Amino acid sequence: MKFLLLFFIFMVLLWQWRHAREEKVKHAMRKNAAPAAVVDMVQCAHCGLHLPAGDAVHQAKATYCSAAHALAQEHG
Ligand SMILES: [Zn+2]
């Protein structure tokens, strides 16, 4: 009976240790993911749409959401 009690305590401690470790890993992952989630946003000079800088059309004077809007803005 004493052995069973010790075994039970051991299992609880093991569970708590694993739980604490998982929380730590989750926390570290969230910390690492944060900078990657921040994307440089730019605004289309024609329609005002916000989009990631990587997807934007960059012209000498301004940034646009598409080639069509770049053309539309520069040719009236
Ligand atoms: Zn646009």
N, CA, C, O and the ligand as a Tripos MOL2 file, in Angstrom:
@<TRIPOS>MOLECULE
protein
  305   303    77     0     0
PROTEIN
NO_CHARGES

@<TRIPOS>ATOM
      1 N           0.8330   -1.2140    0.0000 N.3       1 MET1
      2 CA          0.0000    0.0000    0.0000 C.3       1 MET1
      3 C           0.8680    1.2660    0.0000 C.2       1 MET1
      4 O           0.5640    2.2480   -0.6760 O.2       1 MET1
      5 N           1.9400    1.2140    0.7660 N.am      2 LYS2
      6 CA          2.8600    2.3450    0.8340 C.3       2 LYS2
      7 C           3.5100    2.5790   -0.5450 C.2       2 LYS2
      8 O           3.7370    3.7130   -0.9660 O.2       2 LYS2
      9 N           3.7930    1.4790   -1.2130 N.am      3 PHE3
     10 CA          4.4150    1.5520   -2.5390 C.3       3 PHE3
     11 C           3.4800    2.2410   -3.5300 C.2       3 PHE3
     12 O           3.9090    3.0580   -4.3450 O.2       3 PHE3
     13 N           2.2050    1.8980   -3.4460 N.am      4 LEU4
     14 CA          1.2090    2.5010   -4.3310 C.3       4 LEU4
     15 C           1.1540    4.0160   -4.1510 C.2       4 LEU4
     16 O           1.0650    4.7710   -5.1190 O.2       4 LEU4
     17 N           1.2100    4.4400   -2.8880 N.am      5 LEU5
     18 CA          1.1590    5.8680   -2.5770 C.3       5 LEU5
     19 C           2.3860    6.5860   -3.1540 C.2       5 LEU5
     20 O           2.2680    7.6590   -3.7450 O.2       5 LEU5
     21 N           3.5440    5.9840   -2.9760 N.am      6 LEU6
     22 CA          4.7830    6.5540   -3.5200 C.3       6 LEU6
     23 C           4.7180    6.6310   -5.0460 C.2       6 LEU6
     24 O           5.1440    7.6090   -5.6600 O.2       6 LEU6
     25 N           4.1720    5.5690   -5.6340 N.am      7 PHE7
     26 CA          4.0430    5.5250   -7.0880 C.3       7 PHE7
     27 C           3.1220    6.6490   -7.5690 C.2       7 PHE7
     28 O           3.3890    7.3030   -8.5770 O.2       7 PHE7
     29 N           2.0250    6.8570   -6.8180 N.am      8 PHE8
     30 CA          1.0710    7.8970   -7.1700 C.3       8 PHE8
     31 C           1.7200    9.2850   -7.0920 C.2       8 PHE8
     32 O           1.5360   10.1220   -7.9760 O.2       8 PHE8
     33 N           2.4830    9.5100   -6.0160 N.am      9 ILE9
     34 CA          3.1620   10.8040   -5.8440 C.3       9 ILE9
     35 C           4.1660   11.0170   -6.9760 C.2       9 ILE9
     36 O           4.2980   12.1180   -7.5100 O.2       9 ILE9
     37 N           4.8670    9.9450   -7.3270 N.am     10 PHE10
     38 CA          5.8460   10.0250   -8.4020 C.3      10 PHE10
     39 C           5.1660   10.4070   -9.7250 C.2      10 PHE10
     40 O           5.6720   11.2340  -10.4850 O.2      10 PHE10
     41 N           4.0120    9.7880   -9.9790 N.am     11 MET11
     42 CA          3.2880   10.0770  -11.2190 C.3      11 MET11
     43 C           2.8220   11.5300  -11.2820 C.2      11 MET11
     44 O           2.8820   12.1710  -12.3310 O.2      11 MET11
     45 N           2.3560   12.0380  -10.1340 N.am     12 VAL12
     46 CA          1.8970   13.4350  -10.0820 C.3      12 VAL12
     47 C           3.0600   14.3800  -10.3360 C.2      12 VAL12
     48 O           2.9330   15.3480  -11.0860 O.2      12 VAL12
     49 N           4.2010   14.0900   -9.7030 N.am     13 LEU13
     50 CA          5.3890   14.9310   -9.8820 C.3      13 LEU13
     51 C           5.8510   14.9060  -11.3450 C.2      13 LEU13
     52 O           6.2090   15.9310  -11.9240 O.2      13 LEU13
     53 N           5.8300   13.7080  -11.9150 N.am     14 LEU14
     54 CA          6.2420   13.5490  -13.3130 C.3      14 LEU14
     55 C           5.3190   14.3440  -14.2280 C.2      14 LEU14
     56 O           5.7710   15.0090  -15.1610 O.2      14 LEU14
     57 N           4.0090   14.2660  -13.9470 N.am     15 TRP15
     58 CA          3.0330   14.9870  -14.7740 C.3      15 TRP15
     59 C           3.2550   16.4900  -14.6690 C.2      15 TRP15
     60 O           3.2100   17.2100  -15.6670 O.2      15 TRP15
     61 N           3.4980   16.9580  -13.4260 N.am     16 GLN16
     62 CA          3.7100   18.3980  -13.2240 C.3      16 GLN16
     63 C           4.9790   18.8700  -13.9290 C.2      16 GLN16
     64 O           5.0140   19.9520  -14.5140 O.2      16 GLN16
     65 N           6.0210   18.0380  -13.8650 N.am     17 TRP17
     66 CA          7.2900   18.3940  -14.5010 C.3      17 TRP17
     67 C           7.1130   18.4990  -16.0160 C.2      17 TRP17
     68 O           7.6070   19.4350  -16.6450 O.2      17 TRP17
     69 N           6.3950   17.5150  -16.5990 N.am     18 ARG18
     70 CA          6.1600   17.5210  -18.0390 C.3      18 ARG18
     71 C           5.3030   18.7100  -18.4410 C.2      18 ARG18
     72 O           5.5410   19.3490  -19.4660 O.2      18 ARG18
     73 N           4.2850   18.9990  -17.6020 N.am     19 HIS19
     74 CA          3.3850   20.1170  -17.8870 C.3      19 HIS19
     75 C           4.1560   21.4410  -17.8790 C.2      19 HIS19
     76 O           3.9700   22.2890  -18.7520 O.2      19 HIS19
     77 N           5.0310   21.6010  -16.8670 N.am     20 ALA20
     78 CA          5.8280   22.8270  -16.7450 C.3      20 ALA20
     79 C           6.7600   22.9790  -17.9380 C.2      20 ALA20
     80 O           6.9630   24.0790  -18.4520 O.2      20 ALA20
     81 N           7.3290   21.8450  -18.3720 N.am     21 ARG21
     82 CA          8.2550   21.8730  -19.5050 C.3      21 ARG21
     83 C           7.5260   22.2580  -20.7910 C.2      21 ARG21
     84 O           8.0470   23.0240  -21.6020 O.2      21 ARG21
     85 N           6.3150   21.7220  -20.9720 N.am     22 GLU22
     86 CA          5.5250   22.0440  -22.1620 C.3      22 GLU22
     87 C           5.1710   23.5330  -22.2050 C.2      22 GLU22
     88 O           5.2020   24.1620  -23.2620 O.2      22 GLU22
     89 N           4.8350   24.0800  -21.0350 N.am     23 GLU23
     90 CA          4.5020   25.5010  -20.9620 C.3      23 GLU23
     91 C           5.7090   26.3520  -21.3640 C.2      23 GLU23
     92 O           5.5820   27.3630  -22.0550 O.2      23 GLU23
     93 N           6.8910   25.9020  -20.9040 N.am     24 LYS24
     94 CA          8.1190   26.6250  -21.2180 C.3      24 LYS24
     95 C           8.3830   26.6040  -22.7230 C.2      24 LYS24
     96 O           8.7680   27.6190  -23.3030 O.2      24 LYS24
     97 N           8.1790   25.4660  -23.3440 N.am     25 VAL25
     98 CA          8.3980   25.3110  -24.7830 C.3      25 VAL25
     99 C           7.4210   26.1850  -25.5560 C.2      25 VAL25
    100 O           7.7970   26.8620  -26.5120 O.2      25 VAL25
    101 N           6.1470   26.1620  -25.1240 N.am     26 LYS26
    102 CA          5.1260   26.9820  -25.7780 C.3      26 LYS26
    103 C           5.4970   28.4560  -25.6940 C.2      26 LYS26
    104 O           5.3530   29.2150  -26.6520 O.2      26 LYS26
    105 N           5.9860   28.8380  -24.5000 N.am     27 HIS27
    106 CA          6.3610   30.2270  -24.2640 C.3      27 HIS27
    107 C           7.5080   30.6350  -25.1830 C.2      27 HIS27
    108 O           7.4870   31.7140  -25.7750 O.2      27 HIS27
    109 N           8.5110   29.7590  -25.2960 N.am     28 ALA28
    110 CA          9.6800   30.0360  -26.1330 C.3      28 ALA28
    111 C           9.2700   30.1290  -27.6020 C.2      28 ALA28
    112 O           9.7740   30.9740  -28.3410 O.2      28 ALA28
    113 N           8.3450   29.2480  -28.0220 N.am     29 MET29
    114 CA          7.8940   29.2530  -29.4060 C.3      29 MET29
    115 C           7.1700   30.5510  -29.7300 C.2      29 MET29
    116 O           7.3440   31.1310  -30.8010 O.2      29 MET29
    117 N           6.3320   31.0040  -28.7510 N.am     30 ARG30
    118 CA          5.6010   32.2450  -28.9630 C.3      30 ARG30
    119 C           6.5750   33.4170  -29.0840 C.2      30 ARG30
    120 O           6.3780   34.3220  -29.8950 O.2      30 ARG30
    121 N           7.6270   33.3850  -28.2650 N.am     31 LYS31
    122 CA          8.6210   34.4450  -28.2770 C.3      31 LYS31
    123 C           9.3290   34.4910  -29.6320 C.2      31 LYS31
    124 O           9.5560   35.5650  -30.1880 O.2      31 LYS31
    125 N           9.6760   33.3050  -30.1560 N.am     32 ASN32
    126 CA         10.3880   33.2230  -31.4290 C.3      32 ASN32
    127 C           9.4850   33.5880  -32.6040 C.2      32 ASN32
    128 O           9.9560   34.1250  -33.6060 O.2      32 ASN32
    129 N           8.1900   33.3000  -32.4850 N.am     33 ALA33
    130 CA          7.2630   33.5310  -33.5810 C.3      33 ALA33
    131 C           6.9070   35.0070  -33.7260 C.2      33 ALA33
    132 O           6.5370   35.4550  -34.8110 O.2      33 ALA33
    133 N           7.0160   35.7560  -32.6450 N.am     34 ALA34
    134 CA          6.5740   37.1500  -32.6510 C.3      34 ALA34
    135 C           7.2720   38.0170  -33.7100 C.2      34 ALA34
    136 O           6.5770   38.6980  -34.4640 O.2      34 ALA34
    137 N           8.6120   38.0280  -33.8040 N.am     35 PRO35
    138 CA          9.2470   38.8980  -34.7900 C.3      35 PRO35
    139 C           8.8960   38.5170  -36.2280 C.2      35 PRO35
    140 O           8.7850   39.3900  -37.0890 O.2      35 PRO35
    141 N           8.7190   37.2220  -36.4910 N.am     36 ALA36
    142 CA          8.4050   36.7610  -37.8370 C.3      36 ALA36
    143 C           7.0020   37.1900  -38.2550 C.2      36 ALA36
    144 O           6.7370   37.3930  -39.4400 O.2      36 ALA36
    145 N           6.0990   37.3290  -37.2730 N.am     37 ALA37
    146 CA          4.7190   37.6890  -37.5720 C.3      37 ALA37
    147 C           4.5940   39.1590  -37.9550 C.2      37 ALA37
    148 O           3.6040   39.5560  -38.5700 O.2      37 ALA37
    149 N           5.5860   39.9670  -37.5970 N.am     38 VAL38
    150 CA          5.5260   41.3940  -37.9180 C.3      38 VAL38
    151 C           5.9810   41.5800  -39.3690 C.2      38 VAL38
    152 O           7.1480   41.3690  -39.7020 O.2      38 VAL38
    153 N           5.0500   41.9720  -40.2090 N.am     39 VAL39
    154 CA          5.3400   42.1690  -41.6310 C.3      39 VAL39
    155 C           5.2750   43.6610  -41.9300 C.2      39 VAL39
    156 O           4.4080   44.3790  -41.4320 O.2      39 VAL39
    157 N           6.2060   44.1010  -42.7460 N.am     40 ASP40
    158 CA          6.2420   45.4980  -43.1400 C.3      40 ASP40
    159 C           5.0380   45.7850  -44.0350 C.2      40 ASP40
    160 O           4.9200   45.2170  -45.1210 O.2      40 ASP40
    161 N           4.1450   46.6640  -43.5820 N.am     41 MET41
    162 CA          2.9420   46.9730  -44.3460 C.3      41 MET41
    163 C           3.1070   48.3060  -45.0660 C.2      41 MET41
    164 O           3.6390   49.2710  -44.5170 O.2      41 MET41
    165 N           2.6370   48.3330  -46.3080 N.am     42 VAL42
    166 CA          2.6630   49.5700  -47.0930 C.3      42 VAL42
    167 C           1.2420   49.8540  -47.5960 C.2      42 VAL42
    168 O           0.3770   48.9790  -47.5680 O.2      42 VAL42
    169 N           1.0210   51.0730  -48.0480 N.am     43 GLN43
    170 CA         -0.3070   51.4590  -48.5080 C.3      43 GLN43
    171 C          -0.2690   51.7970  -49.9910 C.2      43 GLN43
    172 O           0.6590   52.4500  -50.4670 O.2      43 GLN43
    173 N          -1.2800   51.3500  -50.7080 N.am     44 CYS44
    174 CA         -1.3920   51.6610  -52.1250 C.3      44 CYS44
    175 C          -1.7350   53.1370  -52.2800 C.2      44 CYS44
    176 O          -2.6850   53.6250  -51.6680 O.2      44 CYS44
    177 N          -0.9600   53.8490  -53.1000 N.am     45 ALA45
    178 CA         -1.1710   55.2840  -53.2900 C.3      45 ALA45
    179 C          -2.4300   55.5660  -54.1030 C.2      45 ALA45
    180 O          -2.9080   56.7000  -54.1280 O.2      45 ALA45
    181 N          -2.9690   54.5510  -54.7650 N.am     46 HIS46
    182 CA         -4.1540   54.7420  -55.6070 C.3      46 HIS46
    183 C          -5.4490   54.4500  -54.8550 C.2      46 HIS46
    184 O          -6.3470   55.2910  -54.8230 O.2      46 HIS46
    185 N          -5.5540   53.2640  -54.2500 N.am     47 CYS47
    186 CA         -6.8040   52.8920  -53.5960 C.3      47 CYS47
    187 C          -6.7220   52.8760  -52.0710 C.2      47 CYS47
    188 O          -7.7440   52.7250  -51.4010 O.2      47 CYS47
    189 N          -5.5230   53.0280  -51.5160 N.am     48 GLY48
    190 CA         -5.3880   53.0830  -50.0700 C.3      48 GLY48
    191 C          -5.3320   51.7360  -49.3750 C.2      48 GLY48
    192 O          -5.3370   51.6740  -48.1460 O.2      48 GLY48
    193 N          -5.2790   50.6690  -50.1340 N.am     49 LEU49
    194 CA         -5.2190   49.3160  -49.5670 C.3      49 LEU49
    195 C          -3.8810   49.0820  -48.8620 C.2      49 LEU49
    196 O          -2.8190   49.4610  -49.3560 O.2      49 LEU49
    197 N          -3.9690   48.4460  -47.6900 N.am     50 HIS50
    198 CA         -2.7570   48.0780  -46.9610 C.3      50 HIS50
    199 C          -2.3640   46.6570  -47.3500 C.2      50 HIS50
    200 O          -3.2040   45.7570  -47.3680 O.2      50 HIS50
    201 N          -1.0830   46.4580  -47.6620 N.am     51 LEU51
    202 CA         -0.6160   45.1320  -48.0540 C.3      51 LEU51
    203 C           0.8430   44.9470  -47.6510 C.2      51 LEU51
    204 O           1.5530   45.9310  -47.4410 O.2      51 LEU51
    205 N           1.3000   43.6990  -47.5400 N.am     52 PRO52
    206 CA          2.7120   43.4660  -47.1930 C.3      52 PRO52
    207 C           3.6350   44.0740  -48.2370 C.2      52 PRO52
    208 O           3.3460   44.0160  -49.4320 O.2      52 PRO52
    209 N           4.7420   44.6560  -47.7920 N.am     53 ALA53
    210 CA          5.6820   45.3190  -48.6970 C.3      53 ALA53
    211 C           6.1760   44.3730  -49.7890 C.2      53 ALA53
    212 O           6.4540   44.8030  -50.9090 O.2      53 ALA53
    213 N           6.2840   43.0870  -49.4620 N.am     54 GLY54
    214 CA          6.7590   42.1010  -50.4270 C.3      54 GLY54
    215 C           5.8130   41.9010  -51.5930 C.2      54 GLY54
    216 O           6.2470   41.5290  -52.6840 O.2      54 GLY54
    217 N           4.5050   42.1460  -51.3790 N.am     55 ASP55
    218 CA          3.5080   41.9490  -52.4280 C.3      55 ASP55
    219 C           3.2130   43.2260  -53.1990 C.2      55 ASP55
    220 O           2.4730   43.1960  -54.1820 O.2      55 ASP55
    221 N           3.7770   44.3410  -52.7700 N.am     56 ALA56
    222 CA          3.4580   45.6260  -53.3730 C.3      56 ALA56
    223 C           4.2740   45.8800  -54.6310 C.2      56 ALA56
    224 O           5.3320   45.2880  -54.8460 O.2      56 ALA56
    225 N           3.7400   46.7960  -55.4690 N.am     57 VAL57
    226 CA          4.4570   47.2280  -56.6760 C.3      57 VAL57
    227 C           5.1290   48.5510  -56.3260 C.2      57 VAL57
    228 O           4.4610   49.5490  -56.0550 O.2      57 VAL57
    229 N           6.4540   48.5440  -56.3370 N.am     58 HIS58
    230 CA          7.1940   49.7400  -55.9430 C.3      58 HIS58
    231 C           7.5720   50.5620  -57.1650 C.2      58 HIS58
    232 O           8.2510   50.0870  -58.0750 O.2      58 HIS58
    233 N           7.1190   51.7930  -57.1610 N.am     59 GLN59
    234 CA          7.4720   52.7390  -58.2240 C.3      59 GLN59
    235 C           8.3700   53.8160  -57.6280 C.2      59 GLN59
    236 O           8.5570   53.8700  -56.4120 O.2      59 GLN59
    237 N           8.9240   54.6690  -58.4780 N.am     60 ALA60
    238 CA          9.8510   55.7090  -58.0260 C.3      60 ALA60
    239 C           9.1910   56.6490  -57.0230 C.2      60 ALA60
    240 O           9.8020   57.0370  -56.0270 O.2      60 ALA60
    241 N           7.9310   57.0140  -57.2970 N.am     61 LYS61
    242 CA          7.2550   58.0120  -56.4580 C.3      61 LYS61
    243 C           6.4280   57.4070  -55.3360 C.2      61 LYS61
    244 O           6.3010   58.0020  -54.2670 O.2      61 LYS61
    245 N           5.8650   56.2290  -55.5720 N.am     62 ALA62
    246 CA          4.9400   55.6650  -54.5880 C.3      62 ALA62
    247 C           4.8860   54.1470  -54.6790 C.2      62 ALA62
    248 O           5.5480   53.5270  -55.5100 O.2      62 ALA62
    249 N           4.0750   53.5700  -53.7980 N.am     63 THR63
    250 CA          3.8940   52.1230  -53.7510 C.3      63 THR63
    251 C           2.4330   51.8090  -54.0610 C.2      63 THR63
    252 O           1.5310   52.5230  -53.6230 O.2      63 THR63
    253 N           2.2080   50.7440  -54.8150 N.am     64 TYR64
    254 CA          0.8570   50.3690  -55.2270 C.3      64 TYR64
    255 C           0.5740   48.9060  -54.9210 C.2      64 TYR64
    256 O           1.4900   48.1070  -54.7220 O.2      64 TYR64
    257 N          -0.7360   48.5630  -54.8860 N.am     65 CYS65
    258 CA         -1.1250   47.1910  -54.5830 C.3      65 CYS65
    259 C          -0.9830   46.3030  -55.8080 C.2      65 CYS65
    260 O          -0.8430   45.0860  -55.6810 O.2      65 CYS65
    261 N          -1.0200   46.9070  -57.0070 N.am     66 SER66
    262 CA         -0.9050   46.1250  -58.2420 C.3      66 SER66
    263 C          -0.3470   46.9930  -59.3600 C.2      66 SER66
    264 O          -0.3180   48.2190  -59.2560 O.2      66 SER66
    265 N           0.0920   46.3440  -60.4260 N.am     67 ALA67
    266 CA          0.6180   47.0680  -61.5850 C.3      67 ALA67
    267 C          -0.4850   47.9260  -62.2100 C.2      67 ALA67
    268 O          -0.2220   49.0150  -62.7200 O.2      67 ALA67
    269 N          -1.7270   47.4210  -62.1640 N.am     68 ALA68
    270 CA         -2.8630   48.1520  -62.7410 C.3      68 ALA68
    271 C          -3.0560   49.4970  -62.0370 C.2      68 ALA68
    272 O          -3.3180   50.5140  -62.6790 O.2      68 ALA68
    273 N          -2.9230   49.4840  -60.7100 N.am     69 HIS69
    274 CA         -3.1000   50.7300  -59.9690 C.3      69 HIS69
    275 C          -1.9190   51.6670  -60.1600 C.2      69 HIS69
    276 O          -2.0900   52.8860  -60.1330 O.2      69 HIS69
    277 N          -0.7250   51.1200  -60.3500 N.am     70 ALA70
    278 CA          0.4330   51.9510  -60.6300 C.3      70 ALA70
    279 C           0.2310   52.6810  -61.9530 C.2      70 ALA70
    280 O           0.5090   53.8750  -62.0670 O.2      70 ALA70
    281 N          -0.2590   51.9450  -62.9540 N.am     71 LEU71
    282 CA         -0.5450   52.5320  -64.2750 C.3      71 LEU71
    283 C          -1.6680   53.5590  -64.1620 C.2      71 LEU71
    284 O          -1.5560   54.6600  -64.7010 O.2      71 LEU71
    285 N          -2.7340   53.2150  -63.4760 N.am     72 ALA72
    286 CA         -3.8950   54.0890  -63.3390 C.3      72 ALA72
    287 C          -3.5050   55.4200  -62.6840 C.2      72 ALA72
    288 O          -3.9790   56.4830  -63.0850 O.2      72 ALA72
    289 N          -2.6360   55.3440  -61.6740 N.am     73 GLN73
    290 CA         -2.2460   56.5500  -60.9460 C.3      73 GLN73
    291 C          -1.3370   57.4380  -61.7810 C.2      73 GLN73
    292 O          -1.4610   58.6630  -61.7590 O.2      73 GLN73
    293 N          -0.4180   56.8120  -62.5200 N.am     74 GLU74
    294 CA          0.5720   57.5940  -63.2500 C.3      74 GLU74
    295 C           0.0670   58.0710  -64.6090 C.2      74 GLU74
    296 O           0.6690   58.9580  -65.2140 O.2      74 GLU74
    297 N          -1.0180   57.4990  -65.0880 N.am     75 HIS75
    298 CA         -1.5880   57.9310  -66.3640 C.3      75 HIS75
    299 C          -2.9920   58.4780  -66.1910 C.2      75 HIS75
    300 O          -3.8290   58.3860  -67.0890 O.2      75 HIS75
    301 N          -3.2320   59.0420  -65.0340 N.am     76 GLY76
    302 CA         -4.5390   59.6470  -64.7520 C.3      76 GLY76
    303 C          -5.5340   58.5900  -64.4040 C.2      76 GLY76
    304 O          -6.6940   58.8980  -64.1340 O.2      76 GLY76
    305 ZN         -4.5370   49.8300  -55.1470 Zn       77 ZN77
@<TRIPOS>BOND
     1     1     2 1
     2     2     3 1
     3     3     4 2
     4     3     5 am
     5     5     6 1
     6     6     7 1
     7     7     8 2
     8     7     9 am
     9     9    10 1
    10    10    11 1
    11    11    12 2
    12    11    13 am
    13    13    14 1
    14    14    15 1
    15    15    16 2
    16    15    17 am
    17    17    18 1
    18    18    19 1
    19    19    20 2
    20    19    21 am
    21    21    22 1
    22    22    23 1
    23    23    24 2
    24    23    25 am
    25    25    26 1
    26    26    27 1
    27    27    28 2
    28    27    29 am
    29    29    30 1
    30    30    31 1
    31    31    32 2
    32    31    33 am
    33    33    34 1
    34    34    35 1
    35    35    36 2
    36    35    37 am
    37    37    38 1
    38    38    39 1
    39    39    40 2
    40    39    41 am
    41    41    42 1
    42    42    43 1
    43    43    44 2
    44    43    45 am
    45    45    46 1
    46    46    47 1
    47    47    48 2
    48    47    49 am
    49    49    50 1
    50    50    51 1
    51    51    52 2
    52    51    53 am
    53    53    54 1
    54    54    55 1
    55    55    56 2
    56    55    57 am
    57    57    58 1
    58    58    59 1
    59    59    60 2
    60    59    61 am
    61    61    62 1
    62    62    63 1
    63    63    64 2
    64    63    65 am
    65    65    66 1
    66    66    67 1
    67    67    68 2
    68    67    69 am
    69    69    70 1
    70    70    71 1
    71    71    72 2
    72    71    73 am
    73    73    74 1
    74    74    75 1
    75    75    76 2
    76    75    77 am
    77    77    78 1
    78    78    79 1
    79    79    80 2
    80    79    81 am
    81    81    82 1
    82    82    83 1
    83    83    84 2
    84    83    85 am
    85    85    86 1
    86    86    87 1
    87    87    88 2
    88    87    89 am
    89    89    90 1
    90    90    91 1
    91    91    92 2
    92    91    93 am
    93    93    94 1
    94    94    95 1
    95    95    96 2
    96    95    97 am
    97    97    98 1
    98    98    99 1
    99    99   100 2
   100    99   101 am
   101   101   102 1
   102   102   103 1
   103   103   104 2
   104   103   105 am
   105   105   106 1
   106   106   107 1
   107   107   108 2
   108   107   109 am
   109   109   110 1
   110   110   111 1
   111   111   112 2
   112   111   113 am
   113   113   114 1
   114   114   115 1
   115   115   116 2
   116   115   117 am
   117   117   118 1
   118   118   119 1
   119   119   120 2
   120   119   121 am
   121   121   122 1
   122   122   123 1
   123   123   124 2
   124   123   125 am
   125   125   126 1
   126   126   127 1
   127   127   128 2
   128   127   129 am
   129   129   130 1
   130   130   131 1
   131   131   132 2
   132   131   133 am
   133   133   134 1
   134   134   135 1
   135   135   136 2
   136   135   137 am
   137   137   138 1
   138   138   139 1
   139   139   140 2
   140   139   141 am
   141   141   142 1
   142   142   143 1
   143   143   144 2
   144   143   145 am
   145   145   146 1
   146   146   147 1
   147   147   148 2
   148   147   149 am
   149   149   150 1
   150   150   151 1
   151   151   152 2
   152   151   153 am
   153   153   154 1
   154   154   155 1
   155   155   156 2
   156   155   157 am
   157   157   158 1
   158   158   159 1
   159   159   160 2
   160   159   161 am
   161   161   162 1
   162   162   163 1
   163   163   164 2
   164   163   165 am
   165   165   166 1
   166   166   167 1
   167   167   168 2
   168   167   169 am
   169   169   170 1
   170   170   171 1
   171   171   172 2
   172   171   173 am
   173   173   174 1
   174   174   175 1
   175   175   176 2
   176   175   177 am
   177   177   178 1
   178   178   179 1
   179   179   180 2
   180   179   181 am
   181   181   182 1
   182   182   183 1
   183   183   184 2
   184   183   185 am
   185   185   186 1
   186   186   187 1
   187   187   188 2
   188   187   189 am
   189   189   190 1
   190   190   191 1
   191   191   192 2
   192   191   193 am
   193   193   194 1
   194   194   195 1
   195   195   196 2
   196   195   197 am
   197   197   198 1
   198   198   199 1
   199   199   200 2
   200   199   201 am
   201   201   202 1
   202   202   203 1
   203   203   204 2
   204   203   205 am
   205   205   206 1
   206   206   207 1
   207   207   208 2
   208   207   209 am
   209   209   210 1
   210   210   211 1
   211   211   212 2
   212   211   213 am
   213   213   214 1
   214   214   215 1
   215   215   216 2
   216   215   217 am
   217   217   218 1
   218   218   219 1
   219   219   220 2
   220   219   221 am
   221   221   222 1
   222   222   223 1
   223   223   224 2
   224   223   225 am
   225   225   226 1
   226   226   227 1
   227   227   228 2
   228   227   229 am
   229   229   230 1
   230   230   231 1
   231   231   232 2
   232   231   233 am
   233   233   234 1
   234   234   235 1
   235   235   236 2
   236   235   237 am
   237   237   238 1
   238   238   239 1
   239   239   240 2
   240   239   241 am
   241   241   242 1
   242   242   243 1
   243   243   244 2
   244   243   245 am
   245   245   246 1
   246   246   247 1
   247   247   248 2
   248   247   249 am
   249   249   250 1
   250   250   251 1
   251   251   252 2
   252   251   253 am
   253   253   254 1
   254   254   255 1
   255   255   256 2
   256   255   257 am
   257   257   258 1
   258   258   259 1
   259   259   260 2
   260   259   261 am
   261   261   262 1
   262   262   263 1
   263   263   264 2
   264   263   265 am
   265   265   266 1
   266   266   267 1
   267   267   268 2
   268   267   269 am
   269   269   270 1
   270   270   271 1
   271   271   272 2
   272   271   273 am
   273   273   274 1
   274   274   275 1
   275   275   276 2
   276   275   277 am
   277   277   278 1
   278   278   279 1
   279   279   280 2
   280   279   281 am
   281   281   282 1
   282   282   283 1
   283   283   284 2
   284   283   285 am
   285   285   286 1
   286   286   287 1
   287   287   288 2
   288   287   289 am
   289   289   290 1
   290   290   291 1
   291   291   292 2
   292   291   293 am
   293   293   294 1
   294   294   295 1
   295   295   296 2
   296   295   297 am
   297   297   298 1
   298   298   299 1
   299   299   300 2
   300   299   301 am
   301   301   302 1
   302   302   303 1
   303   303   304 2
@<TRIPOS>SUBSTRUCTURE
     1 MET1         2 RESIDUE 1 A MET
     2 LYS2         6 RESIDUE 1 A LYS
     3 PHE3        10 RESIDUE 1 A PHE
     4 LEU4        14 RESIDUE 1 A LEU
     5 LEU5        18 RESIDUE 1 A LEU
     6 LEU6        22 RESIDUE 1 A LEU
     7 PHE7        26 RESIDUE 1 A PHE
     8 PHE8        30 RESIDUE 1 A PHE
     9 ILE9        34 RESIDUE 1 A ILE
    10 PHE10       38 RESIDUE 1 A PHE
    11 MET11       42 RESIDUE 1 A MET
    12 VAL12       46 RESIDUE 1 A VAL
    13 LEU13       50 RESIDUE 1 A LEU
    14 LEU14       54 RESIDUE 1 A LEU
    15 TRP15       58 RESIDUE 1 A TRP
    16 GLN16       62 RESIDUE 1 A GLN
    17 TRP17       66 RESIDUE 1 A TRP
    18 ARG18       70 RESIDUE 1 A ARG
    19 HIS19       74 RESIDUE 1 A HIS
    20 ALA20       78 RESIDUE 1 A ALA
    21 ARG21       82 RESIDUE 1 A ARG
    22 GLU22       86 RESIDUE 1 A GLU
    23 GLU23       90 RESIDUE 1 A GLU
    24 LYS24       94 RESIDUE 1 A LYS
    25 VAL25       98 RESIDUE 1 A VAL
    26 LYS26      102 RESIDUE 1 A LYS
    27 HIS27      106 RESIDUE 1 A HIS
    28 ALA28      110 RESIDUE 1 A ALA
    29 MET29      114 RESIDUE 1 A MET
    30 ARG30      118 RESIDUE 1 A ARG
    31 LYS31      122 RESIDUE 1 A LYS
    32 ASN32      126 RESIDUE 1 A ASN
    33 ALA33      130 RESIDUE 1 A ALA
    34 ALA34      134 RESIDUE 1 A ALA
    35 PRO35      138 RESIDUE 1 A PRO
    36 ALA36      142 RESIDUE 1 A ALA
    37 ALA37      146 RESIDUE 1 A ALA
    38 VAL38      150 RESIDUE 1 A VAL
    39 VAL39      154 RESIDUE 1 A VAL
    40 ASP40      158 RESIDUE 1 A ASP
    41 MET41      162 RESIDUE 1 A MET
    42 VAL42      166 RESIDUE 1 A VAL
    43 GLN43      170 RESIDUE 1 A GLN
    44 CYS44      174 RESIDUE 1 A CYS
    45 ALA45      178 RESIDUE 1 A ALA
    46 HIS46      182 RESIDUE 1 A HIS
    47 CYS47      186 RESIDUE 1 A CYS
    48 GLY48      190 RESIDUE 1 A GLY
    49 LEU49      194 RESIDUE 1 A LEU
    50 HIS50      198 RESIDUE 1 A HIS
    51 LEU51      202 RESIDUE 1 A LEU
    52 PRO52      206 RESIDUE 1 A PRO
    53 ALA53      210 RESIDUE 1 A ALA
    54 GLY54      214 RESIDUE 1 A GLY
    55 ASP55      218 RESIDUE 1 A ASP
    56 ALA56      222 RESIDUE 1 A ALA
    57 VAL57      226 RESIDUE 1 A VAL
    58 HIS58      230 RESIDUE 1 A HIS
    59 GLN59      234 RESIDUE 1 A GLN
    60 ALA60      238 RESIDUE 1 A ALA
    61 LYS61      242 RESIDUE 1 A LYS
    62 ALA62      246 RESIDUE 1 A ALA
    63 THR63      250 RESIDUE 1 A THR
    64 TYR64      254 RESIDUE 1 A TYR
    65 CYS65      258 RESIDUE 1 A CYS
    66 SER66      262 RESIDUE 1 A SER
    67 ALA67      266 RESIDUE 1 A ALA
    68 ALA68      270 RESIDUE 1 A ALA
    69 HIS69      274 RESIDUE 1 A HIS
    70 ALA70      278 RESIDUE 1 A ALA
    71 LEU71      282 RESIDUE 1 A LEU
    72 ALA72      286 RESIDUE 1 A ALA
    73 GLN73      290 RESIDUE 1 A GLN
    74 GLU74      294 RESIDUE 1 A GLU
    75 HIS75      298 RESIDUE 1 A HIS
    76 GLY76      302 RESIDUE 1 A GLY
    77 ZN77       305 GROUP 0 **** ****
